[in-house]
C-alpha cells in the first residue's frame, strides 16, 4: 500500500488550520518526505493439492472367445461353404440338375463304423445285434467273411444306424453333407479326384476281397478332400434323409433339404403315372418314403462309385452291403 498521499492530506489540513488562527508566519517549513515504502507482501496462492483420482469402477470383463474344441479323434472337420451337388452330364435323372448348395461346418467320421465299435453299443444293450442271417439272404460268402473288429458293420437297418450315432452323441449325415465331404469345393467326380477307380488304390468295389468287405482304411489313396476314407466302395452308407426323386428341383435345394414325406409320395406317384421307371435308377420307384444310401459297396461296379450317385431302400431293411458312418454339428 502506498502512504504518501495521506501525508500530503495531513500537511494541507495543518496549513489551513493555522491560517484561521492568524499566527505569525512560521519559519519556512521543510517539505515532508513521504514515508518510506513498505515492501509489498504478495501472497502467492499455493496450488491446491489435486485430490487423488477416485477409483473408477472396473471395466466390464471382456468375453474371450473360447477356442474351438478339437474334433473327436475318430472324426474329421468339413468346413462351411458352397459346393456343386448333383451332375448334369452323367448318372441317373435323379442326380440332376447340378446345383449350388451352402452348408454350415460339420464333423464326419473318418471311417465307416466298425463291428468292434458297434459291438460296444450292443454290449451296452442299446443297439440290436448284427443279423446273422443277412449273409444267407444276400448270397455273399459266409458270415465269417464279414466279421472282424475293423471291418465295417453291416446287416443294420437305418434305425439301427440312427440309434448307434445318437448313443455316441452324434447323428447320421444328411445327403448334402455326405456329398460335400466326398466332393469338396472342386466338384470332383470321386472322393480322390476325377481318375477312374483303380481297384488297387481306390477302395473295395466289384471283385474286392473275393466278394466281401475290407477293413476300414485299407486304401490310403482313396481319401476324400478332407481326409475321409471308404467314401467309395466297401459298404453303402445310410443317410439321414428320406429319398426324394425331385429333391434337386425344390425351392429348398440350395440348402440340401428334401421335400416332406407327403411331397415325396406325390412325386413318386407322378413318376409312375408318367411311366418313368428309370428316373430313380435301377431300383423301382418307391411306394413309401425310403431312405438314401451313398457311396457304393464291395459288390458294386466302378462307374457307380461316383459321388453324386443316389440309391434308396426301405429304412427297415438290413443289408449285407449297407453300413454307415456318423456326423456331428461343428462346435
MOHUGI-V625304 format. One record per residue. N is the residue number from 1. RES is the residue in one small letter. SS is DSSP state (alpha for helix, beta for strand, coil for the rest). Layout:
{{N/RES/SS} {N/RES/SS}}
//
This chain:
{{1/x/coil} {2/x/coil} {3/x/coil} {4/x/alpha} {5/x/alpha} {6/x/alpha} {7/x/alpha} {8/x/alpha} {9/x/alpha} {10/x/alpha} {11/x/alpha} {12/x/alpha} {13/x/alpha} {14/x/alpha} {15/x/alpha} {16/x/alpha} {17/x/alpha} {18/x/alpha} {19/x/alpha} {20/x/alpha} {21/x/coil} {22/x/coil} {23/x/coil} {24/x/coil} {25/x/coil} {26/x/coil} {27/x/coil} {28/x/coil} {29/x/coil} {30/x/coil} {31/x/coil} {32/x/coil} {33/x/coil} {34/x/coil} {35/x/coil} {36/x/coil} {37/x/coil} {38/x/coil} {39/x/coil} {40/x/coil} {41/x/coil} {42/x/coil} {43/x/coil} {44/x/coil} {45/x/coil} {46/x/coil} {47/x/coil} {48/x/coil} {49/x/coil} {50/x/coil} {51/x/coil} {52/x/coil} {53/x/coil} {54/x/coil} {55/x/coil} {56/x/coil} {57/x/coil} {58/x/coil} {59/x/coil} {60/x/coil} {61/x/coil} {62/x/coil} {63/x/coil} {64/x/coil} {65/x/coil} {66/x/coil} {67/x/coil} {68/x/coil} {69/x/coil} {70/x/coil} {71/x/coil} {72/x/coil} {73/x/coil} {74/x/coil} {75/x/beta} {76/x/beta} {77/x/beta} {78/x/beta} {79/x/coil} {80/x/coil} {81/x/beta} {82/x/beta} {83/x/beta} {84/x/beta} {85/x/beta} {86/x/coil} {87/x/coil} {88/x/coil} {89/x/coil} {90/x/coil} {91/x/coil} {92/x/coil} {93/x/alpha} {94/x/alpha} {95/x/alpha} {96/x/coil} {97/x/coil} {98/x/coil} {99/x/beta} {100/x/beta} {101/x/beta} {102/x/beta} {103/x/beta} {104/x/coil} {105/x/coil} {106/x/beta} {107/x/beta} {108/x/beta} {109/x/beta} {110/x/coil} {111/x/coil} {112/x/coil} {113/x/coil} {114/x/beta} {115/x/alpha} {116/x/alpha} {117/x/alpha} {118/x/alpha} {119/x/alpha} {120/x/alpha} {121/x/alpha} {122/x/alpha} {123/x/alpha} {124/x/coil} {125/x/coil} {126/x/coil} {127/x/coil} {128/x/coil} {129/x/coil} {130/x/coil} {131/x/coil} {132/x/coil} {133/x/coil} {134/x/alpha} {135/x/alpha} {136/x/alpha} {137/x/alpha} {138/x/alpha} {139/x/coil} {140/x/coil} {141/x/coil} {142/x/coil} {143/x/alpha} {144/x/alpha} {145/x/alpha} {146/x/alpha} {147/x/coil} {148/x/coil} {149/x/coil} {150/x/coil} {151/x/beta} {152/x/beta} {153/x/coil} {154/x/coil} {155/x/coil} {156/x/coil} {157/x/coil} {158/x/alpha} {159/x/alpha} {160/x/alpha} {161/x/alpha} {162/x/alpha} {163/x/alpha} {164/x/alpha} {165/x/alpha} {166/x/alpha} {167/x/alpha} {168/x/coil} {169/x/coil} {170/x/coil} {171/x/beta} {172/x/beta} {173/x/coil} {174/x/coil} {175/x/alpha} {176/x/alpha} {177/x/alpha} {178/x/alpha} {179/x/alpha} {180/x/alpha} {181/x/alpha} {182/x/alpha} {183/x/alpha} {184/x/coil} {185/x/coil} {186/x/coil} {187/x/coil} {188/x/coil} {189/x/coil} {190/x/beta} {191/x/coil} {192/x/coil} {193/x/beta} {194/x/coil} {195/x/coil} {196/x/coil} {197/x/coil} {198/x/coil} {199/x/coil} {200/x/coil} {201/x/coil} {202/x/coil} {203/x/coil} {204/x/coil} {205/x/coil} {206/x/coil} {207/x/coil} {208/x/alpha} {209/x/alpha} {210/x/alpha} {211/x/coil} {212/x/coil} {213/x/coil} {214/x/coil} {215/x/beta} {216/x/coil} {217/x/coil} {218/x/coil} {219/x/coil} {220/x/alpha} {221/x/alpha} {222/x/alpha} {223/x/coil} {224/x/coil} {225/x/coil} {226/x/coil} {227/x/coil} {228/x/coil} {229/x/coil} {230/x/coil} {231/x/coil} {232/x/coil} {233/x/coil} {234/x/coil} {235/x/coil} {236/x/beta} {237/x/beta} {238/x/beta} {239/x/beta} {240/x/beta} {241/x/beta} {242/x/beta} {243/x/coil} {244/x/coil} {245/x/coil} {246/x/coil} {247/x/alpha} {248/x/alpha} {249/x/alpha} {250/x/coil} {251/x/coil} {252/x/coil} {253/x/alpha} {254/x/alpha} {255/x/alpha} {256/x/coil} {257/x/coil} {258/x/coil} {259/x/coil} {260/x/coil} {261/x/alpha} {262/x/alpha} {263/x/alpha} {264/x/alpha} {265/x/alpha} {266/x/alpha} {267/x/alpha} {268/x/alpha} {269/x/alpha} {270/x/alpha} {271/x/alpha} {272/x/alpha} {273/x/alpha} {274/x/coil} {275/x/coil} {276/x/coil} {277/x/alpha} {278/x/alpha} {279/x/alpha} {280/x/alpha} {281/x/coil} {282/x/coil} {283/x/coil} {284/x/coil} {285/x/coil} {286/x/coil} {287/x/coil} {288/x/coil} {289/x/coil} {290/x/coil} {291/x/beta} {292/x/beta} {293/x/beta} {294/x/beta} {295/x/coil} {296/x/coil} {297/x/coil} {298/x/coil} {299/x/coil} {300/x/coil} {301/x/coil} {302/x/coil} {303/x/alpha} {304/x/alpha} {305/x/alpha} {306/x/coil} {307/x/coil} {308/x/coil} {309/x/coil} {310/x/coil} {311/x/beta} {312/x/beta} {313/x/beta} {314/x/coil} {315/x/coil} {316/x/coil} {317/x/coil} {318/x/coil} {319/x/coil} {320/x/coil} {321/x/coil} {322/x/beta} {323/x/beta} {324/x/coil} {325/x/coil} {326/x/beta} {327/x/beta} {328/x/beta} {329/x/beta} {330/x/coil} {331/x/coil}}
//
